[in-house]
Amino acid sequence: MKNAVFYHAGCPVCVSAERAIAEGLDPKLYQVEVVHLGEQKNRLVEAERAGVKSVPALVIDNQVFHINHGADLSALK
């Protein structure tokens, strides 16, 4: 099983993407952790190190997939 981390900030774009991720990724193949960076600011550095530039974003196997554009990480600091 692969681990995936979905970073978001709670905005409407992010919530919509979270729903799509939850419905789209096979739970037998992916274990998805959802990180709300608006509430878990201590995880911002982790997201930056993973290569996340804006949210919503999904990280799987050290690859970042930016989904639409809700907010830059710099706006969450």
C-alpha angles and dihedrals in degrees: 000000000000123000119230128185120205112199120196143151102221096257119140092259090052095047091050091050091048090056091049091049092048091051097038106048118076107239089212089062104032135043104203122203115196116212118190102202092192088064099028103047089159087073095058093093090051090052092049092050089051089056100255111155100170139006142282093050135151122210118201122170092346092307118122120216111192111206117205110308124279104153141340115248089239089064090058096057 
